[in-house]
Amino acid sequence: MKQKLLTFLFAVLALAGAPAFAQAEEAVAVFAGGCFWCMEPPFDKTKGVLSTTSGYIGGETPNPSYEEVSGGGTGHIEAVKITYDPEKVSYSDLLHIFWRNIDPLRENAQFCDEGAQYSSAIFYLDETQKKEAERSRQELEASGRFSKPIVTAIREATAFYPAEEYHQDYYLKNPARYTYYRWRCGRDAQLRRLWGDEAGKH
């Protein structure tokens, strides 16, 4: 009887043009942690993350190119936009991963990349994200982990411009070059100094 009732309900939904199953809700987070190539992998490996997109945010220049942003002067920062299923991973979880993949003590730089375009920042999309970001930073400051101040900014999100296609999933398209760049930049070594066993968490 129960199976017949379910079959009937699905048939009614189909006739009404409604989907039998509601699609998972999607949410977005935007983080900047220096080179966007290096910020995609930890989130791509996280259950509940649907996609990551490298791009530019924070400046006023519309549709900037990589050359323009990396040269400075556009006001944009390299960042990664994360689309995720909030039923499987929370914004708080993503913040935890974010912190452990950056150097929160360096201003206008990350690892070997220097300039405001490589600053670390959390770009919030609403007041809830803003409050969670502020809380996570406050908790980190209160933990006593670092003797220097945390300089990672918390900023309201502006227009996000996807980077050129060759930048997307760079670590998958060019694994040898990506691995060499990451090693030469000293990223993992510095993350271990900062975060110990939690370094590079995903």
C-alpha positions as CSV (number, residue, x, y, z in Angstrom):
1,M,0.0,0.0,0.0
2,K,2.8,2.4,0.9
3,Q,4.6,1.7,-2.4
4,K,1.5,2.3,-4.4
5,L,0.9,5.7,-2.6
6,L,4.5,6.8,-3.3
7,T,4.1,5.8,-7.0
8,F,0.9,7.8,-7.2
9,L,2.4,10.9,-5.6
10,F,5.4,10.8,-8.0
11,A,3.0,10.5,-10.9
12,V,1.0,13.6,-9.7
13,L,4.3,15.6,-9.3
14,A,5.4,14.6,-12.8
15,L,2.0,15.6,-14.3
16,A,2.3,19.0,-12.5
17,G,5.7,19.5,-13.9
18,A,7.4,19.5,-10.5
19,P,10.6,17.5,-9.9
20,A,10.1,14.3,-7.9
21,F,13.1,15.2,-5.7
22,A,14.2,18.6,-4.7
23,Q,17.7,19.5,-5.9
24,A,20.4,20.1,-3.2
25,E,20.7,23.8,-2.2
26,E,23.9,25.4,-3.3
27,A,25.9,28.1,-1.4
28,V,29.0,30.1,-2.2
29,A,32.1,31.1,-0.3
30,V,34.9,33.3,-1.5
31,F,38.4,33.2,0.0
32,A,41.7,34.7,-1.0
33,G,44.9,33.0,0.0
34,G,47.6,34.1,-2.4
35,C,48.1,32.0,-5.6
36,F,44.6,30.7,-6.5
37,W,46.2,27.6,-8.0
38,C,47.1,26.5,-4.5
39,M,43.7,27.3,-3.0
40,E,41.6,25.0,-5.2
41,P,43.0,21.6,-4.1
42,P,42.1,21.6,-0.4
43,F,38.5,22.6,-1.2
44,D,38.2,20.2,-4.2
45,K,39.1,17.4,-1.8
46,T,36.4,18.4,0.7
47,K,33.2,16.4,0.7
48,G,30.3,18.6,0.0
49,V,32.2,21.1,-2.2
50,L,30.7,21.0,-5.7
51,S,33.2,23.2,-7.6
52,T,36.0,25.7,-7.2
53,T,36.7,28.7,-9.6
54,S,39.8,30.7,-9.6
55,G,39.3,34.4,-10.2
56,Y,39.7,38.0,-9.2
57,I,37.7,40.1,-6.7
58,G,37.9,43.3,-4.6
59,G,38.9,45.8,-7.3
60,E,37.1,48.2,-9.6
61,T,38.6,47.2,-13.0
62,P,35.9,45.2,-14.9
63,N,36.9,41.8,-16.4
64,P,40.6,42.1,-15.5
65,S,43.2,39.9,-17.1
66,Y,45.8,37.9,-15.2
67,E,48.5,40.2,-16.5
68,E,46.6,43.3,-15.2
69,V,46.0,41.8,-11.7
70,S,49.4,40.2,-11.2
71,G,51.0,43.5,-12.3
72,G,49.1,45.3,-9.5
73,G,47.1,48.5,-9.7
74,T,43.7,47.0,-10.4
75,G,42.7,46.6,-6.7
76,H,41.8,43.0,-7.4
77,I,43.0,40.0,-5.4
78,E,43.5,36.5,-6.6
79,A,40.7,34.4,-5.0
80,V,38.8,31.2,-5.2
81,K,35.0,30.9,-5.4
82,I,33.7,27.8,-3.7
83,T,30.2,26.4,-4.6
84,Y,29.1,23.9,-1.9
85,D,26.2,21.9,-0.5
86,P,25.6,23.4,3.0
87,E,23.9,20.1,4.0
88,K,27.2,18.3,3.6
89,V,29.7,20.9,4.6
90,S,29.2,24.1,6.6
91,Y,30.6,27.6,6.0
92,S,32.4,27.2,9.4
93,D,34.1,24.0,8.1
94,L,35.3,25.9,5.0
95,L,36.7,28.7,7.2
96,H,38.6,26.1,9.2
97,I,40.1,24.7,6.0
98,F,40.8,28.2,4.7
99,W,42.9,29.3,7.7
100,R,45.1,26.2,7.6
101,N,46.0,26.8,4.0
102,I,47.2,30.4,4.3
103,D,49.8,32.5,6.3
104,P,47.5,34.8,8.2
105,L,50.5,36.8,9.5
106,R,51.7,38.2,6.2
107,E,50.3,41.5,4.9
108,N,50.1,42.2,1.2
109,A,51.8,38.9,0.4
110,Q,51.5,35.1,0.7
111,F,54.5,32.9,0.8
112,C,56.8,33.9,-2.2
113,D,54.2,36.1,-3.9
114,E,54.3,39.7,-2.8
115,G,51.9,42.5,-3.5
116,A,48.4,43.5,-2.5
117,Q,47.0,41.2,-5.2
118,Y,48.2,38.2,-3.1
119,S,46.7,39.3,0.2
120,S,44.7,36.9,2.3
121,A,41.1,37.8,2.8
122,I,37.6,36.4,3.5
123,F,34.9,37.9,1.3
124,Y,31.5,37.5,2.9
125,L,28.3,37.4,0.9
126,D,25.9,38.2,3.7
127,E,25.7,39.1,7.4
128,T,25.7,35.5,8.5
129,Q,29.0,34.8,6.7
130,K,30.4,38.0,8.1
131,K,29.7,37.1,11.7
132,E,31.0,33.6,11.2
133,A,34.2,34.9,9.6
134,E,34.7,37.4,12.5
135,R,34.1,34.7,15.0
136,S,36.6,32.4,13.5
137,R,39.3,35.1,13.4
138,Q,38.5,36.0,17.0
139,E,38.8,32.4,18.1
140,L,42.1,32.1,16.3
141,E,43.4,35.3,17.9
142,A,42.3,34.1,21.4
143,S,43.9,30.7,20.9
144,G,47.4,32.1,21.5
145,R,48.8,30.1,18.6
146,F,50.5,33.1,17.1
147,S,52.7,35.8,18.7
148,K,52.1,38.1,15.8
149,P,48.8,39.8,14.8
150,I,46.5,38.2,12.3
151,V,46.2,40.5,9.3
152,T,43.8,38.5,7.1
153,A,41.0,40.9,6.1
154,I,37.3,40.3,6.2
155,R,35.6,42.2,3.4
156,E,32.3,42.4,1.8
157,A,32.2,40.6,-1.5
158,T,32.2,42.6,-4.7
159,A,32.0,41.3,-8.3
160,F,33.9,38.1,-8.9
161,Y,35.6,37.7,-12.2
162,P,36.6,34.1,-13.2
163,A,40.2,33.8,-14.3
164,E,41.2,32.6,-17.7
165,E,40.4,29.0,-18.5
166,Y,44.1,27.9,-18.3
167,H,44.1,28.9,-14.6
168,Q,41.2,26.7,-13.7
169,D,42.2,23.3,-12.2
170,Y,45.8,24.2,-13.0
171,Y,47.1,21.6,-10.5
172,L,45.3,18.9,-12.5
173,K,46.2,20.2,-16.0
174,N,49.9,20.9,-15.2
175,P,50.8,18.7,-12.1
176,A,54.5,18.9,-12.6
177,R,54.7,22.7,-13.0
178,Y,52.2,23.1,-10.1
179,T,54.2,20.9,-7.8
180,Y,57.4,22.7,-8.6
181,Y,55.9,26.1,-8.1
182,R,54.4,25.1,-4.8
183,W,57.8,23.7,-3.6
184,R,59.8,26.7,-4.9
185,C,57.4,29.1,-3.2
186,G,58.0,27.3,0.2
187,R,54.2,27.1,0.7
188,D,54.0,23.7,2.4
189,A,57.1,24.3,4.5
190,Q,55.7,27.5,5.9
191,L,52.3,26.0,6.4
192,R,53.9,23.3,8.5
193,R,55.7,25.9,10.6
194,L,52.4,27.8,11.2
195,W,50.0,24.9,11.6
196,G,51.9,21.8,12.4
197,D,49.9,18.6,11.8
198,E,46.9,20.7,10.8
199,A,48.7,22.3,7.8
200,G,47.0,22.1,4.5
201,K,43.9,20.6,6.1
202,H,40.9,19.6,3.9
